[in-house]
């Protein structure tokens, strides 16, 4: 048997891939690996490279990996279609969605 090196690469986001990592912005600091409660990430064997996303079925879409990343936009969660429920506040025209960071308080004014 011959020995071969097997290199894994991060998977792009899709319906079955909840996490997208931008290799242009990621520095390979592995903070996402350390904070993920579901252990979705694995450190890349090559230092300074993008972490590997191996256990995509275990992702809880909780977001600590996105929150702890020091490089804005390096990690993006690809929420399932059923979670992408946008709504618009009539008074301000602002759009909101489930899972957004710092959602607004609920509109408690009675309808006119």
Biopython code that builds the backbone (N, CA, C, O; Angstrom):
import numpy as np
from Bio.PDB.StructureBuilder import StructureBuilder

atoms = [
    (1, "UNK", "N", (0.830, -1.179, 0.000)),
    (1, "UNK", "CA", (0.000, 0.000, 0.000)),
    (1, "UNK", "C", (0.876, 1.243, 0.000)),
    (1, "UNK", "O", (1.859, 1.328, 0.735)),
    (2, "UNK", "N", (0.512, 2.181, -0.815)),
    (2, "UNK", "CA", (1.264, 3.438, -0.846)),
    (2, "UNK", "C", (0.594, 4.450, 0.071)),
    (2, "UNK", "O", (-0.628, 4.463, 0.220)),
    (3, "UNK", "N", (1.407, 5.287, 0.677)),
    (3, "UNK", "CA", (0.870, 6.327, 1.553)),
    (3, "UNK", "C", (0.594, 7.564, 0.728)),
    (3, "UNK", "O", (1.439, 8.011, -0.048)),
    (4, "UNK", "N", (-0.587, 8.107, 0.899)),
    (4, "UNK", "CA", (-0.952, 9.329, 0.197)),
    (4, "UNK", "C", (-1.448, 10.343, 1.210)),
    (4, "UNK", "O", (-2.126, 9.999, 2.178)),
    (5, "UNK", "N", (-1.101, 11.587, 0.972)),
    (5, "UNK", "CA", (-1.621, 12.656, 1.819)),
    (5, "UNK", "C", (-3.009, 13.014, 1.328)),
    (5, "UNK", "O", (-3.241, 13.194, 0.132)),
    (6, "UNK", "N", (-3.901, 13.111, 2.248)),
    (6, "UNK", "CA", (-5.268, 13.492, 1.913)),
    (6, "UNK", "C", (-5.505, 14.881, 2.489)),
    (6, "UNK", "O", (-5.361, 15.099, 3.692)),
    (7, "UNK", "N", (-5.866, 15.812, 1.623)),
    (7, "UNK", "CA", (-6.118, 17.172, 2.053)),
    (7, "UNK", "C", (-7.606, 17.450, 1.935)),
    (7, "UNK", "O", (-8.225, 17.212, 0.898)),
    (8, "UNK", "N", (-8.155, 17.954, 3.010)),
    (8, "UNK", "CA", (-9.559, 18.311, 3.020)),
    (8, "UNK", "C", (-9.676, 19.812, 2.817)),
    (8, "UNK", "O", (-8.793, 20.573, 3.209)),
    (9, "UNK", "N", (-10.757, 20.223, 2.211)),
    (9, "UNK", "CA", (-10.971, 21.654, 2.029)),
    (9, "UNK", "C", (-12.344, 22.016, 2.575)),
    (9, "UNK", "O", (-13.242, 21.175, 2.611)),
    (10, "UNK", "N", (-12.509, 23.268, 3.000)),
    (10, "UNK", "CA", (-13.799, 23.685, 3.524)),
    (10, "UNK", "C", (-14.877, 23.568, 2.458)),
    (10, "UNK", "O", (-14.628, 23.783, 1.272)),
    (11, "UNK", "N", (-16.062, 23.228, 2.898)),
    (11, "UNK", "CA", (-17.170, 23.088, 1.974)),
    (11, "UNK", "C", (-17.879, 24.417, 1.803)),
    (11, "UNK", "O", (-18.060, 25.145, 2.779)),
    (12, "UNK", "N", (-18.282, 24.747, 0.594)),
    (12, "UNK", "CA", (-19.039, 25.991, 0.401)),
    (12, "UNK", "C", (-20.440, 25.853, 0.992)),
    (12, "UNK", "O", (-20.953, 24.745, 1.149)),
    (13, "UNK", "N", (-21.047, 26.987, 1.315)),
    (13, "UNK", "CA", (-22.394, 26.956, 1.879)),
    (13, "UNK", "C", (-23.398, 26.541, 0.817)),
    (13, "UNK", "O", (-23.322, 26.973, -0.333)),
    (14, "UNK", "N", (-24.320, 25.713, 1.212)),
    (14, "UNK", "CA", (-25.429, 25.304, 0.364)),
    (14, "UNK", "C", (-26.534, 24.861, 1.312)),
    (14, "UNK", "O", (-26.421, 25.052, 2.523)),
    (15, "UNK", "N", (-27.580, 24.284, 0.789)),
    (15, "UNK", "CA", (-28.663, 23.843, 1.659)),
    (15, "UNK", "C", (-28.172, 22.837, 2.692)),
    (15, "UNK", "O", (-28.668, 22.810, 3.818)),
    (16, "UNK", "N", (-27.203, 22.014, 2.314)),
    (16, "UNK", "CA", (-26.670, 21.010, 3.228)),
    (16, "UNK", "C", (-25.411, 21.503, 3.939)),
    (16, "UNK", "O", (-24.881, 20.803, 4.803)),
    (17, "UNK", "N", (-24.934, 22.675, 3.597)),
    (17, "UNK", "CA", (-23.717, 23.231, 4.189)),
    (17, "UNK", "C", (-24.057, 24.534, 4.888)),
    (17, "UNK", "O", (-24.170, 25.569, 4.231)),
    (18, "UNK", "N", (-24.223, 24.511, 6.203)),
    (18, "UNK", "CA", (-24.695, 25.705, 6.902)),
    (18, "UNK", "C", (-23.652, 26.798, 7.106)),
    (18, "UNK", "O", (-24.010, 27.927, 7.443)),
    (19, "UNK", "N", (-22.387, 26.497, 6.913)),
    (19, "UNK", "CA", (-21.344, 27.461, 7.229)),
    (19, "UNK", "C", (-20.520, 27.762, 5.985)),
    (19, "UNK", "O", (-20.065, 26.858, 5.286)),
    (20, "UNK", "N", (-20.338, 29.062, 5.724)),
    (20, "UNK", "CA", (-19.482, 29.488, 4.620)),
    (20, "UNK", "C", (-18.326, 30.297, 5.198)),
    (20, "UNK", "O", (-18.537, 31.242, 5.958)),
    (21, "UNK", "N", (-17.119, 29.924, 4.836)),
    (21, "UNK", "CA", (-15.926, 30.634, 5.287)),
    (21, "UNK", "C", (-15.275, 31.266, 4.073)),
    (21, "UNK", "O", (-15.002, 30.594, 3.079)),
    (22, "UNK", "N", (-15.028, 32.574, 4.165)),
    (22, "UNK", "CA", (-14.373, 33.292, 3.086)),
    (22, "UNK", "C", (-12.859, 33.155, 3.266)),
    (22, "UNK", "O", (-12.302, 33.726, 4.204)),
    (23, "UNK", "N", (-12.180, 32.408, 2.384)),
    (23, "UNK", "CA", (-10.737, 32.200, 2.565)),
    (23, "UNK", "C", (-9.918, 33.476, 2.389)),
    (23, "UNK", "O", (-8.768, 33.538, 2.825)),
    (24, "UNK", "N", (-10.495, 34.484, 1.761)),
    (24, "UNK", "CA", (-9.784, 35.756, 1.594)),
    (24, "UNK", "C", (-9.704, 36.526, 2.914)),
    (24, "UNK", "O", (-8.748, 37.265, 3.148)),
    (25, "UNK", "N", (-10.700, 36.354, 3.768)),
    (25, "UNK", "CA", (-10.758, 37.091, 5.031)),
    (25, "UNK", "C", (-10.266, 36.278, 6.218)),
    (25, "UNK", "O", (-9.800, 36.847, 7.205)),
    (26, "UNK", "N", (-10.360, 34.964, 6.138)),
    (26, "UNK", "CA", (-9.973, 34.095, 7.252)),
    (26, "UNK", "C", (-8.452, 34.016, 7.357)),
    (26, "UNK", "O", (-7.754, 33.831, 6.360)),
    (27, "UNK", "N", (-7.952, 34.159, 8.585)),
    (27, "UNK", "CA", (-6.510, 34.078, 8.814)),
    (27, "UNK", "C", (-6.095, 32.754, 9.448)),
    (27, "UNK", "O", (-4.909, 32.521, 9.681)),
    (28, "UNK", "N", (-7.053, 31.899, 9.724)),
    (28, "UNK", "CA", (-6.723, 30.614, 10.331)),
    (28, "UNK", "C", (-6.422, 30.695, 11.802)),
    (28, "UNK", "O", (-5.632, 29.904, 12.315)),
    (29, "UNK", "N", (-7.041, 31.645, 12.504)),
    (29, "UNK", "CA", (-6.777, 31.808, 13.943)),
    (29, "UNK", "C", (-7.425, 30.704, 14.776)),
    (29, "UNK", "O", (-7.044, 30.501, 15.929)),
    (30, "UNK", "N", (-8.388, 29.996, 14.217)),
    (30, "UNK", "CA", (-9.068, 28.868, 14.863)),
    (30, "UNK", "C", (-9.896, 29.245, 16.083)),
    (30, "UNK", "O", (-10.186, 28.377, 16.906)),
    (31, "UNK", "N", (-10.290, 30.513, 16.230)),
    (31, "UNK", "CA", (-11.203, 30.879, 17.313)),
    (31, "UNK", "C", (-12.549, 30.198, 17.125)),
    (31, "UNK", "O", (-13.182, 29.795, 18.100)),
    (32, "UNK", "N", (-12.989, 30.067, 15.886)),
    (32, "UNK", "CA", (-14.272, 29.408, 15.615)),
    (32, "UNK", "C", (-14.220, 27.944, 16.050)),
    (32, "UNK", "O", (-15.215, 27.406, 16.534)),
    (33, "UNK", "N", (-13.090, 27.312, 15.882)),
    (33, "UNK", "CA", (-12.929, 25.914, 16.296)),
    (33, "UNK", "C", (-13.092, 25.798, 17.803)),
    (33, "UNK", "O", (-13.702, 24.851, 18.299)),
    (34, "UNK", "N", (-12.546, 26.761, 18.523)),
    (34, "UNK", "CA", (-12.558, 26.704, 19.985)),
    (34, "UNK", "C", (-13.904, 27.050, 20.596)),
    (34, "UNK", "O", (-14.228, 26.545, 21.671)),
    (35, "UNK", "N", (-14.707, 27.903, 19.943)),
    (35, "UNK", "CA", (-15.962, 28.345, 20.554)),
    (35, "UNK", "C", (-17.177, 27.560, 20.097)),
    (35, "UNK", "O", (-18.244, 27.700, 20.695)),
    (36, "UNK", "N", (-17.063, 26.756, 19.084)),
    (36, "UNK", "CA", (-18.216, 26.020, 18.560)),
    (36, "UNK", "C", (-18.675, 24.962, 19.565)),
    (36, "UNK", "O", (-17.920, 24.039, 19.870)),
    (37, "UNK", "N", (-19.915, 25.084, 20.089)),
    (37, "UNK", "CA", (-20.370, 24.094, 21.065)),
    (37, "UNK", "C", (-20.689, 22.735, 20.447)),
    (37, "UNK", "O", (-20.764, 21.734, 21.160)),
    (38, "UNK", "N", (-20.875, 22.693, 19.137)),
    (38, "UNK", "CA", (-21.218, 21.430, 18.477)),
    (38, "UNK", "C", (-19.999, 20.762, 17.840)),
    (38, "UNK", "O", (-20.128, 19.689, 17.249)),
    (39, "UNK", "N", (-18.831, 21.370, 17.947)),
    (39, "UNK", "CA", (-17.592, 20.823, 17.364)),
    (39, "UNK", "C", (-17.741, 20.532, 15.874)),
    (39, "UNK", "O", (-17.401, 19.448, 15.401)),
    (40, "UNK", "N", (-18.250, 21.509, 15.154)),
    (40, "UNK", "CA", (-18.444, 21.383, 13.709)),
    (40, "UNK", "C", (-17.122, 21.549, 12.974)),
    (40, "UNK", "O", (-16.907, 20.932, 11.931)),
    (41, "UNK", "N", (-16.235, 22.382, 13.514)),
    (41, "UNK", "CA", (-14.969, 22.709, 12.862)),
    (41, "UNK", "C", (-13.840, 21.803, 13.337)),
    (41, "UNK", "O", (-13.870, 21.252, 14.437)),
    (42, "UNK", "N", (-12.850, 21.671, 12.472)),
    (42, "UNK", "CA", (-11.613, 20.969, 12.800)),
    (42, "UNK", "C", (-10.475, 21.868, 12.335)),
    (42, "UNK", "O", (-10.541, 22.401, 11.227)),
    (43, "UNK", "N", (-9.433, 22.056, 13.143)),
    (43, "UNK", "CA", (-8.318, 22.894, 12.698)),
    (43, "UNK", "C", (-7.667, 22.312, 11.447)),
    (43, "UNK", "O", (-7.541, 21.096, 11.303)),
    (44, "UNK", "N", (-7.265, 23.184, 10.566)),
    (44, "UNK", "CA", (-6.578, 22.761, 9.354)),
    (44, "UNK", "C", (-5.191, 22.243, 9.735)),
    (44, "UNK", "O", (-4.517, 22.854, 10.564)),
    (45, "UNK", "N", (-4.754, 21.133, 9.145)),
    (45, "UNK", "CA", (-3.415, 20.617, 9.472)),
    (45, "UNK", "C", (-2.297, 21.579, 9.080)),
    (45, "UNK", "O", (-1.204, 21.526, 9.644)),
    (46, "UNK", "N", (-2.567, 22.453, 8.122)),
    (46, "UNK", "CA", (-1.577, 23.452, 7.728)),
    (46, "UNK", "C", (-1.847, 24.729, 8.515)),
    (46, "UNK", "O", (-2.952, 25.269, 8.456)),
    (47, "UNK", "N", (-0.863, 25.209, 9.241)),
    (47, "UNK", "CA", (-1.022, 26.397, 10.080)),
    (47, "UNK", "C", (-1.386, 27.615, 9.230)),
    (47, "UNK", "O", (-0.847, 27.822, 8.143)),
    (48, "UNK", "N", (-2.320, 28.415, 9.762)),
    (48, "UNK", "CA", (-2.713, 29.639, 9.076)),
    (48, "UNK", "C", (-3.714, 29.447, 7.958)),
    (48, "UNK", "O", (-4.026, 30.402, 7.246)),
    (49, "UNK", "N", (-4.227, 28.242, 7.784)),
    (49, "UNK", "CA", (-5.205, 27.969, 6.720)),
    (49, "UNK", "C", (-6.612, 27.956, 7.307)),
    (49, "UNK", "O", (-6.793, 27.873, 8.521)),
    (50, "UNK", "N", (-7.589, 28.039, 6.433)),
    (50, "UNK", "CA", (-9.001, 28.047, 6.821)),
    (50, "UNK", "C", (-9.348, 26.750, 7.550)),
    (50, "UNK", "O", (-8.968, 25.671, 7.093)),
    (51, "UNK", "N", (-10.079, 26.838, 8.703)),
    (51, "UNK", "CA", (-10.475, 25.605, 9.393)),
    (51, "UNK", "C", (-11.382, 24.758, 8.517)),
    (51, "UNK", "O", (-12.049, 25.264, 7.615)),
    (52, "UNK", "N", (-11.396, 23.488, 8.791)),
    (52, "UNK", "CA", (-12.216, 22.566, 8.019)),
    (52, "UNK", "C", (-13.582, 22.420, 8.673)),
    (52, "UNK", "O", (-13.692, 22.310, 9.894)),
    (53, "UNK", "N", (-14.609, 22.421, 7.855)),
    (53, "UNK", "CA", (-15.970, 22.213, 8.324)),
    (53, "UNK", "C", (-16.322, 20.778, 7.973)),
    (53, "UNK", "O", (-16.667, 20.473, 6.831)),
    (54, "UNK", "N", (-16.232, 19.895, 8.972)),
    (54, "UNK", "CA", (-16.424, 18.480, 8.694)),
    (54, "UNK", "C", (-17.777, 17.938, 9.134)),
    (54, "UNK", "O", (-18.353, 17.081, 8.464)),
    (55, "UNK", "N", (-18.275, 18.425, 10.236)),
    (55, "UNK", "CA", (-19.495, 17.850, 10.803)),
    (55, "UNK", "C", (-20.667, 18.800, 10.603)),
    (55, "UNK", "O", (-21.230, 19.314, 11.570)),
    (56, "UNK", "N", (-21.034, 19.032, 9.341)),
    (56, "UNK", "CA", (-22.053, 20.025, 9.024)),
    (56, "UNK", "C", (-23.431, 19.648, 9.560)),
    (56, "UNK", "O", (-24.235, 20.531, 9.861)),
    (57, "UNK", "N", (-23.712, 18.375, 9.682)),
    (57, "UNK", "CA", (-25.012, 17.955, 10.186)),
    (57, "UNK", "C", (-25.187, 18.265, 11.667)),
    (57, "UNK", "O", (-26.307, 18.241, 12.176)),
    (58, "UNK", "N", (-24.102, 18.553, 12.357)),
    (58, "UNK", "CA", (-24.158, 18.846, 13.780)),
    (58, "UNK", "C", (-24.365, 20.332, 14.073)),
    (58, "UNK", "O", (-24.535, 20.702, 15.235)),
    (59, "UNK", "N", (-24.354, 21.190, 13.055)),
    (59, "UNK", "CA", (-24.453, 22.641, 13.268)),
    (59, "UNK", "C", (-25.805, 23.002, 13.865)),
    (59, "UNK", "O", (-26.846, 22.541, 13.397)),
    (60, "UNK", "N", (-25.778, 23.842, 14.915)),
    (60, "UNK", "CA", (-26.999, 24.284, 15.594)),
    (60, "UNK", "C", (-27.420, 25.666, 15.118)),
    (60, "UNK", "O", (-28.455, 26.167, 15.558)),
    (61, "UNK", "N", (-26.660, 26.295, 14.241)),
    (61, "UNK", "CA", (-26.920, 27.671, 13.780)),
    (61, "UNK", "C", (-26.949, 28.646, 14.955)),
    (61, "UNK", "O", (-27.716, 29.609, 14.944)),
    (62, "UNK", "N", (-26.128, 28.405, 15.955)),
    (62, "UNK", "CA", (-26.158, 29.242, 17.153)),
    (62, "UNK", "C", (-25.348, 30.527, 16.984)),
    (62, "UNK", "O", (-25.694, 31.546, 17.579)),
    (63, "UNK", "N", (-24.285, 30.502, 16.191)),
    (63, "UNK", "CA", (-23.565, 31.709, 15.837)),
    (63, "UNK", "C", (-22.355, 32.129, 16.633)),
    (63, "UNK", "O", (-21.811, 33.187, 16.317)),
    (64, "UNK", "N", (-21.868, 31.402, 17.647)),
    (64, "UNK", "CA", (-20.648, 31.858, 18.324)),
    (64, "UNK", "C", (-19.453, 31.943, 17.380)),
    (64, "UNK", "O", (-18.573, 32.782, 17.574)),
    (65, "UNK", "N", (-19.411, 31.095, 16.373)),
    (65, "UNK", "CA", (-18.294, 31.148, 15.426)),
    (65, "UNK", "C", (-18.289, 32.488, 14.691)),
    (65, "UNK", "O", (-17.228, 33.067, 14.458)),
    (66, "UNK", "N", (-19.462, 32.977, 14.330)),
    (66, "UNK", "CA", (-19.569, 34.264, 13.634)),
    (66, "UNK", "C", (-19.258, 35.405, 14.596)),
    (66, "UNK", "O", (-18.564, 36.355, 14.233)),
    (67, "UNK", "N", (-19.773, 35.315, 15.828)),
    (67, "UNK", "CA", (-19.580, 36.383, 16.811)),
    (67, "UNK", "C", (-18.132, 36.519, 17.251)),
    (67, "UNK", "O", (-17.654, 37.637, 17.442)),
    (68, "UNK", "N", (-17.424, 35.409, 17.415)),
    (68, "UNK", "CA", (-16.061, 35.450, 17.934)),
    (68, "UNK", "C", (-15.005, 35.714, 16.866)),
    (68, "UNK", "O", (-13.856, 36.012, 17.191)),
    (69, "UNK", "N", (-15.381, 35.608, 15.607)),
    (69, "UNK", "CA", (-14.404, 35.808, 14.533)),
    (69, "UNK", "C", (-13.928, 37.258, 14.526)),
    (69, "UNK", "O", (-14.749, 38.173, 14.449)),
    (70, "UNK", "N", (-12.610, 37.485, 14.605)),
    (70, "UNK", "CA", (-12.108, 38.858, 14.633)),
    (70, "UNK", "C", (-12.164, 39.555, 13.265)),
    (70, "UNK", "O", (-11.938, 40.762, 13.185)),
    (71, "UNK", "N", (-12.454, 38.833, 12.219)),
    (71, "UNK", "CA", (-12.495, 39.388, 10.872)),
    (71, "UNK", "C", (-13.937, 39.380, 10.371)),
    (71, "UNK", "O", (-14.480, 38.330, 10.027)),
    (72, "UNK", "N", (-14.549, 40.561, 10.334)),
    (72, "UNK", "CA", (-15.960, 40.672, 9.960)),
    (72, "UNK", "C", (-16.201, 40.079, 8.582)),
    (72, "UNK", "O", (-15.519, 40.420, 7.616)),
    (73, "UNK", "N", (-17.174, 39.194, 8.506)),
    (73, "UNK", "CA", (-17.553, 38.600, 7.230)),
    (73, "UNK", "C", (-16.767, 37.372, 6.830)),
    (73, "UNK", "O", (-16.995, 36.825, 5.750)),
    (74, "UNK", "N", (-15.848, 36.922, 7.668)),
    (74, "UNK", "CA", (-15.068, 35.739, 7.316)),
    (74, "UNK", "C", (-15.903, 34.467, 7.417)),
    (74, "UNK", "O", (-15.685, 33.518, 6.665)),
    (75, "UNK", "N", (-16.865, 34.446, 8.350)),
    (75, "UNK", "CA", (-17.745, 33.290, 8.514)),
    (75, "UNK", "C", (-19.187, 33.775, 8.368)),
    (75, "UNK", "O", (-19.585, 34.788, 8.943)),
    (76, "UNK", "N", (-19.946, 33.031, 7.592)),
    (76, "UNK", "CA", (-21.356, 33.371, 7.390)),
    (76, "UNK", "C", (-22.183, 32.107, 7.587)),
    (76, "UNK", "O", (-21.826, 31.036, 7.097)),
    (77, "UNK", "N", (-23.293, 32.242, 8.312)),
    (77, "UNK", "CA", (-24.204, 31.114, 8.480)),
    (77, "UNK", "C", (-25.219, 31.133, 7.353)),
    (77, "UNK", "O", (-25.784, 32.178, 7.028)),
    (78, "UNK", "N", (-25.442, 29.992, 6.771)),
    (78, "UNK", "CA", (-26.416, 29.825, 5.701)),
    (78, "UNK", "C", (-27.648, 29.171, 6.321)),
    (78, "UNK", "O", (-27.765, 27.946, 6.359)),
    (79, "UNK", "N", (-28.569, 30.016, 6.808)),
    (79, "UNK", "CA", (-29.752, 29.506, 7.500)),
    (79, "UNK", "C", (-30.633, 28.717, 6.549)),
    (79, "UNK", "O", (-30.683, 29.019, 5.357)),
    (80, "UNK", "N", (-31.338, 27.697, 7.067)),
    (80, "UNK", "CA", (-32.278, 26.958, 6.230)),
    (80, "UNK", "C", (-33.375, 27.884, 5.702)),
    (80, "UNK", "O", (-33.677, 28.908, 6.316)),
    (81, "UNK", "N", (-33.957, 27.528, 4.583)),
    (81, "UNK", "CA", (-34.957, 28.366, 3.939)),
    (81, "UNK", "C", (-36.115, 28.676, 4.885)),
    (81, "UNK", "O", (-36.621, 29.799, 4.887)),
    (82, "UNK", "N", (-36.533, 27.723, 5.671)),
    (82, "UNK", "CA", (-37.658, 27.945, 6.570)),
    (82, "UNK", "C", (-37.329, 28.940, 7.679)),
    (82, "UNK", "O", (-38.243, 29.496, 8.290)),
    (83, "UNK", "N", (-36.056, 29.176, 7.952)),
    (83, "UNK", "CA", (-35.662, 30.137, 8.976)),
    (83, "UNK", "C", (-35.522, 31.539, 8.408)),
    (83, "UNK", "O", (-35.467, 32.512, 9.160)),
    (84, "UNK", "N", (-35.466, 31.650, 7.104)),
    (84, "UNK", "CA", (-35.270, 32.953, 6.467)),
    (84, "UNK", "C", (-36.620, 33.640, 6.263)),
    (84, "UNK", "O", (-37.062, 33.845, 5.133)),
    (85, "UNK", "N", (-37.250, 33.982, 7.349)),
    (85, "UNK", "CA", (-38.562, 34.602, 7.275)),
    (85, "UNK", "C", (-38.380, 36.108, 7.459)),
    (85, "UNK", "O", (-38.234, 36.581, 8.586)),
    (86, "UNK", "N", (-38.389, 36.845, 6.382)),
    (86, "UNK", "CA", (-38.223, 38.298, 6.537)),
    (86, "UNK", "C", (-39.556, 38.969, 6.848)),
    (86, "UNK", "O", (-40.618, 38.497, 6.442)),
    (87, "UNK", "N", (-39.478, 40.062, 7.565)),
    (87, "UNK", "CA", (-40.660, 40.884, 7.751)),
    (87, "UNK", "C", (-40.234, 42.338, 7.691)),
    (87, "UNK", "O", (-39.059, 42.664, 7.855)),
    (88, "UNK", "N", (-41.186, 43.188, 7.459)),
    (88, "UNK", "CA", (-40.912, 44.603, 7.273)),
    (88, "UNK", "C", (-41.802, 45.403, 8.216)),
    (88, "UNK", "O", (-43.009, 45.177, 8.289)),
    (89, "UNK", "N", (-41.197, 46.334, 8.931)),
    (89, "UNK", "CA", (-41.966, 47.209, 9.794)),
    (89, "UNK", "C", (-42.542, 48.338, 8.948)),
    (89, "UNK", "O", (-41.801, 49.070, 8.291)),
    (90, "UNK", "N", (-43.863, 48.477, 8.965)),
    (90, "UNK", "CA", (-44.537, 49.439, 8.088)),
    (90, "UNK", "C", (-44.121, 50.876, 8.371)),
    (90, "UNK", "O", (-43.957, 51.667, 7.443)),
    (91, "UNK", "N", (-43.948, 51.218, 9.642)),
    (91, "UNK", "CA", (-43.651, 52.612, 10.003)),
    (91, "UNK", "C", (-42.290, 53.068, 9.484)),
    (91, "UNK", "O", (-42.151, 54.189, 8.995)),
    (92, "UNK", "N", (-41.290, 52.201, 9.592)),
    (92, "UNK", "CA", (-39.925, 52.604, 9.245)),
    (92, "UNK", "C", (-39.438, 52.019, 7.931)),
    (92, "UNK", "O", (-38.490, 52.536, 7.341)),
    (93, "UNK", "N", (-40.072, 50.946, 7.460)),
    (93, "UNK", "CA", (-39.628, 50.309, 6.227)),
    (93, "UNK", "C", (-38.433, 49.389, 6.417)),
    (93, "UNK", "O", (-37.895, 48.871, 5.439)),
    (94, "UNK", "N", (-38.004, 49.174, 7.670)),
    (94, "UNK", "CA", (-36.839, 48.325, 7.934)),
    (94, "UNK", "C", (-37.220, 46.858, 7.800)),
    (94, "UNK", "O", (-38.328, 46.451, 8.149)),
    (95, "UNK", "N", (-36.271, 46.068, 7.283)),
    (95, "UNK", "CA", (-36.479, 44.633, 7.103)),
    (95, "UNK", "C", (-35.767, 43.884, 8.226)),
    (95, "UNK", "O", (-34.682, 44.274, 8.658)),
    (96, "UNK", "N", (-36.395, 42.801, 8.693)),
    (96, "UNK", "CA", (-35.847, 41.972, 9.755)),
    (96, "UNK", "C", (-35.990, 40.514, 9.360)),
    (96, "UNK", "O", (-36.773, 40.179, 8.471)),
    (97, "UNK", "N", (-35.230, 39.642, 10.023)),
    (97, "UNK", "CA", (-35.324, 38.214, 9.751)),
    (97, "UNK", "C", (-34.958, 37.439, 11.000)),
    (97, "UNK", "O", (-34.305, 37.955, 11.908)),
    (98, "UNK", "N", (-35.387, 36.203, 11.025)),
    (98, "UNK", "CA", (-35.104, 35.331, 12.155)),
    (98, "UNK", "C", (-33.608, 35.050, 12.191)),
    (98, "UNK", "O", (-33.007, 34.762, 11.156)),
    (99, "UNK", "N", (-33.013, 35.128, 13.349)),
    (99, "UNK", "CA", (-31.601, 34.840, 13.511)),
    (99, "UNK", "C", (-30.705, 36.048, 13.356)),
    (99, "UNK", "O", (-29.484, 35.926, 13.453)),
    (100, "UNK", "N", (-31.293, 37.226, 13.113)),
    (100, "UNK", "CA", (-30.443, 38.404, 12.944)),
    (100, "UNK", "C", (-29.855, 38.842, 14.271)),
    (100, "UNK", "O", (-30.418, 38.570, 15.332)),
    (101, "UNK", "N", (-28.725, 39.518, 14.206)),
    (101, "UNK", "CA", (-28.060, 40.014, 15.384)),
    (101, "UNK", "C", (-28.792, 41.262, 15.883)),
    (101, "UNK", "O", (-29.167, 42.119, 15.083)),
    (102, "UNK", "N", (-28.994, 41.367, 17.169)),
    (102, "UNK", "CA", (-29.644, 42.521, 17.787)),
    (102, "UNK", "C", (-30.977, 42.865, 17.134)),
    (102, "UNK", "O", (-31.122, 43.949, 16.568)),
    (103, "UNK", "N", (-31.947, 41.969, 17.203)),
    (103, "UNK", "CA", (-33.247, 42.285, 16.598)),
    (103, "UNK", "C", (-33.920, 43.424, 17.352)),
    (103, "UNK", "O", (-33.612, 43.662, 18.520)),
    (104, "UNK", "N", (-34.828, 44.121, 16.701)),
    (104, "UNK", "CA", (-35.498, 45.239, 17.365)),
    (104, "UNK", "C", (-36.488, 44.728, 18.405)),
    (104, "UNK", "O", (-36.880, 43.561, 18.369)),
    (105, "UNK", "N", (-36.893, 45.590, 19.326)),
    (105, "UNK", "CA", (-37.920, 45.152, 20.268)),
    (105, "UNK", "C", (-39.231, 44.943, 19.526)),
    (105, "UNK", "O", (-39.440, 45.504, 18.450)),
    (106, "UNK", "N", (-40.111, 44.136, 20.102)),
    (106, "UNK", "CA", (-41.382, 43.895, 19.410)),
    (106, "UNK", "C", (-42.202, 45.181, 19.307)),
    (106, "UNK", "O", (-42.102, 46.072, 20.150)),
    (107, "UNK", "N", (-43.001, 45.251, 18.270)),
    (107, "UNK", "CA", (-43.864, 46.404, 18.073)),
    (107, "UNK", "C", (-45.087, 46.217, 18.956)),
    (107, "UNK", "O", (-45.965, 45.408, 18.656)),
    (108, "UNK", "N", (-45.139, 46.977, 20.054)),
    (108, "UNK", "CA", (-46.238, 46.798, 20.999)),
    (108, "UNK", "C", (-47.316, 47.869, 20.893)),
    (108, "UNK", "O", (-48.198, 47.946, 21.749)),
    (109, "UNK", "N", (-47.254, 48.690, 19.860)),
    (109, "UNK", "CA", (-48.302, 49.697, 19.671)),
    (109, "UNK", "C", (-49.497, 49.044, 18.996)),
    (109, "UNK", "O", (-49.328, 48.268, 18.055)),
    (110, "UNK", "N", (-50.695, 49.345, 19.462)),
    (110, "UNK", "CA", (-51.868, 48.733, 18.848)),
    (110, "UNK", "C", (-52.071, 49.250, 17.427)),
    (110, "UNK", "O", (-51.725, 50.394, 17.130)),
    (111, "UNK", "N", (-52.623, 48.426, 16.555)),
    (111, "UNK", "CA", (-52.855, 48.870, 15.186)),
    (111, "UNK", "C", (-53.871, 50.004, 15.166)),
    (111, "UNK", "O", (-54.778, 50.051, 15.997)),
    (112, "UNK", "N", (-53.716, 50.900, 14.229)),
    (112, "UNK", "CA", (-54.620, 52.062, 14.116)),
    (112, "UNK", "C", (-55.884, 51.699, 13.387)),
    (112, "UNK", "O", (-56.755, 52.548, 13.200)),
]
sb = StructureBuilder()
sb.init_structure("model")
sb.init_model(0)
sb.init_chain("A")
sb.init_seg("    ")
for serial, (resi, resn, name, xyz) in enumerate(atoms, 1):
    if name == "N":
        sb.init_residue(resn, " ", resi, " ")
    sb.init_atom(name, np.array(xyz, "f"), 0.0, 1.0, " ", f" {name:<3s}", serial, name[0])
structure = sb.get_structure()
